Amino acid sequence: MVTNIAAYHFVAIDAPDTLAARLRALAEAGALLGTVLVAGEGINLFLAGVDAGIEDFLAQLRADPRFAGLQVKYSRSTAQPFARLKVKVKPEIISFRRDDASPLRGRAPVVAPADLSRWIAQGHDDAGRRLLLLDTRNREEVAHGTFAGALTLPIDNFTELPEALAPHREALADATVVSFCTGGIRCEKAALWMQAEGMDNVLQLDGGILGYFEQVGGQGFDGRCFVFDGRIALDPALAPLVDAGLEEAA
């Protein structure tokens, strides 16, 4: 079996190129394949390999005080879902291009998967306020699955979200809005930007859809969650749509 991990961590990185080189060496030493993105705002990684390689990589990464609190989402597959190892330095670990959405200045409020599951079941948050789920992913990802009744936007890139959301501002005003995405990066930035825009009723789903699947299953979710590798998409049990003879997704 192959262990797959998804993780990100927002923290100031003074020398992204140096860190990227170190992470490449650690991944190569563990025979791990996948994608590692490094930016001045933190790291984002999707890696797969045998248990020993994964755990050694994580142990050495967490030995760095900047990443001691790294939260990781796990899943399993019978085949390696990546064709190669790619390590890149980027301006952002997810491109949004909004100065008022930096998690380095503090996180937006979160809702835990168990709490969101309860809210979905009861149809409102614990204060009785209407619940509105906001999908911050693009239309290709949404086509594989999303939360029932979620507000989805006709976007191809995350940078398009502010403009696409504008016509819905009034409809969001009387609701508790929970932004969500695959693993947490986009919904974290989206929630921060929305707060900066005066929307103080916005939370982010802690850990994204993958964290929700891992902790509570598929309560309220229709379909699968698209992932950026050869497995294509995962169901609420974290089982892949494709699990043999995998090739890396474009």
C-alpha positions in Angstrom: 0.0 0.0 0.0 1.0 3.6 -0.7 0.5 6.3 1.9 -0.6 9.7 0.6 -0.3 12.9 2.5 -1.7 16.4 2.0 -0.5 19.3 4.2 0.1 23.0 4.2 1.4 25.4 6.7 1.4 29.2 6.6 4.6 30.6 8.2 7.1 33.2 7.1 9.9 31.7 5.0 12.9 33.9 4.6 14.8 31.8 2.1 12.3 29.8 0.0 14.9 28.5 -2.4 17.0 27.0 0.5 14.0 25.4 2.0 12.8 24.0 -1.3 16.2 22.4 -1.8 16.1 20.8 1.6 12.6 19.4 1.1 13.6 18.0 -2.2 16.5 16.2 -0.6 14.3 14.8 2.2 11.6 13.6 -0.3 14.3 12.0 -2.5 15.8 10.3 0.4 12.4 8.7 1.2 11.7 7.9 -2.4 8.6 10.1 -2.2 6.8 11.4 -5.3 4.4 14.3 -5.6 4.4 18.0 -5.4 6.0 20.4 -3.0 5.3 24.2 -3.2 7.3 26.7 -1.2 6.7 30.4 -0.9 7.5 33.3 1.4 4.1 32.6 3.1 4.7 28.8 3.7 4.6 25.4 2.2 2.0 23.2 0.4 2.7 19.5 -0.3 1.1 16.4 -1.7 3.4 13.4 -1.4 3.1 9.6 -1.6 5.3 6.7 -0.8 5.9 3.9 1.7 5.1 4.5 5.4 8.7 4.7 6.5 9.6 7.3 3.9 6.5 9.4 4.7 7.1 9.3 8.5 10.8 10.1 8.2 10.0 13.1 5.9 7.4 14.4 8.4 9.7 13.8 11.4 12.5 15.8 9.9 10.2 18.5 8.7 8.6 18.9 12.1 12.0 19.1 13.7 12.1 22.6 12.2 10.3 24.8 14.8 8.5 26.6 12.0 6.7 23.4 11.1 6.3 21.7 14.5 2.5 22.2 14.3 2.1 20.9 10.7 -1.3 19.2 10.3 -1.4 16.3 7.9 -4.3 14.5 6.1 -3.7 10.9 5.2 -5.2 8.5 2.7 -4.1 5.2 1.1 -3.9 3.7 -2.4 -2.6 0.5 -3.9 -0.6 2.4 -6.5 1.7 5.4 -6.6 -0.5 8.3 -7.8 2.3 10.5 -8.9 4.7 10.0 -11.8 7.5 12.2 -10.5 8.7 14.6 -7.7 8.2 18.3 -8.4 9.5 20.9 -6.0 8.7 24.5 -6.9 9.2 28.0 -5.4 6.2 30.2 -6.0 5.1 33.8 -5.1 2.2 32.1 -3.1 1.4 28.5 -2.2 -2.0 29.1 -3.8 -2.3 32.1 -6.1 -4.9 34.6 -5.0 -3.1 38.0 -5.5 -4.9 39.8 -2.7 -2.8 41.6 -0.1 -5.7 41.5 2.4 -5.8 37.7 2.5 -2.5 36.8 4.2 -2.8 34.1 6.8 0.6 35.3 8.2 -1.4 38.1 9.9 -3.7 35.6 11.6 -6.2 32.9 10.8 -9.9 33.4 10.0 -12.2 31.7 12.5 -12.7 28.0 11.9 -15.4 25.4 12.2 -14.4 21.8 13.1 -15.6 19.0 10.8 -17.7 17.5 13.6 -19.4 20.8 14.3 -20.2 21.4 10.6 -21.6 17.9 10.3 -23.9 18.7 13.2 -24.9 22.0 11.6 -25.7 20.4 8.3 -27.9 17.8 10.0 -29.8 20.4 12.0 -30.0 22.9 9.1 -28.4 25.8 11.0 -25.6 26.7 13.3 -25.7 26.4 17.1 -27.2 29.9 17.4 -30.0 29.0 15.0 -28.5 31.1 12.2 -29.0 30.0 8.6 -26.1 28.0 7.2 -24.5 28.7 3.8 -21.7 26.6 2.5 -19.4 28.4 0.0 -17.3 26.3 -2.4 -14.1 28.1 -3.2 -12.9 25.6 -5.8 -13.1 25.8 -9.6 -15.9 24.4 -11.8 -13.9 21.3 -12.8 -13.4 20.3 -9.2 -17.0 21.1 -8.3 -18.2 18.8 -11.1 -16.9 15.8 -9.1 -18.8 16.6 -6.0 -19.6 19.2 -3.4 -21.8 19.8 -0.3 -25.5 19.6 -1.0 -26.9 23.0 -1.5 -23.5 24.8 -1.5 -23.0 28.0 -3.3 -20.7 27.2 -6.2 -19.1 29.8 -8.5 -18.4 29.6 -12.3 -14.6 30.1 -11.9 -11.6 28.4 -13.5 -9.0 29.9 -11.2 -9.1 30.9 -7.6 -8.1 34.5 -8.5 -11.5 34.9 -10.1 -13.4 34.3 -6.8 -13.8 37.9 -5.6 -15.5 39.0 -8.8 -17.7 35.9 -9.1 -18.8 36.3 -5.5 -19.8 39.9 -5.8 -23.4 39.3 -7.0 -24.0 37.1 -4.0 -22.9 39.5 -1.2 -26.5 40.4 -0.2 -27.6 36.7 -0.1 -24.8 35.9 2.3 -25.5 38.7 4.8 -28.0 36.9 7.0 -26.2 33.5 7.1 -23.3 31.9 8.8 -21.0 31.3 5.8 -18.6 28.4 5.8 -16.0 28.5 3.1 -14.5 25.2 2.1 -12.0 23.7 -0.4 -9.9 20.6 -0.9 -7.5 20.8 2.0 -7.9 24.2 3.5 -5.7 26.6 1.7 -8.1 28.3 -0.6 -11.0 28.5 2.0 -8.6 30.0 4.5 -7.5 32.8 2.2 -11.1 33.3 0.9 -12.4 33.7 4.5 -9.7 36.2 5.3 -10.4 38.2 2.2 -14.2 38.2 2.9 -13.5 39.4 6.5 -11.4 42.2 5.1 -14.3 43.1 2.8 -16.5 43.5 5.8 -18.2 40.1 5.9 -17.8 39.2 9.6 -20.1 36.1 9.4 -17.5 33.9 7.6 -15.8 30.8 8.9 -13.5 28.3 7.2 -13.8 24.5 7.3 -10.8 23.4 9.2 -8.8 21.0 7.1 -11.1 21.3 4.1 -13.0 18.5 2.5 -10.3 16.0 3.0 -10.1 16.7 6.7 -13.9 16.5 6.8 -13.9 13.1 5.1 -11.1 11.8 7.4 -12.8 12.9 10.6 -16.6 12.5 10.0 -17.2 10.9 6.6 -19.5 12.2 4.0 -22.4 13.8 6.0 -24.1 16.3 3.5 -21.5 15.8 0.8 -22.7 14.6 -2.7 -20.1 12.8 -4.9 -16.3 12.8 -4.6 -13.6 15.3 -3.8 -11.3 16.0 -6.8 -7.6 15.6 -5.9 -4.6 16.7 -7.9 -3.1 13.4 -8.7 -3.7 10.2 -10.6 -6.5 9.0 -8.2 -8.7 11.8 -9.8 -11.1 12.0 -6.9 -11.7 10.5 -3.4 -15.0 9.3 -1.9 -15.9 10.1 1.7 -14.1 6.9 2.8 -11.0 8.3 1.0 -11.1 5.6 -1.6 -9.9 6.7 -5.0 -11.9 6.8 -8.2 -8.8 5.3 -10.0 -6.5 3.0 -8.0 -4.4 1.0 -10.5 -2.0 1.9 -13.3 -2.1 5.5 -12.2 -0.6 8.3 -14.2 -0.1 11.8 -12.8 -2.9 14.2 -13.5 -2.1 17.3 -15.5 
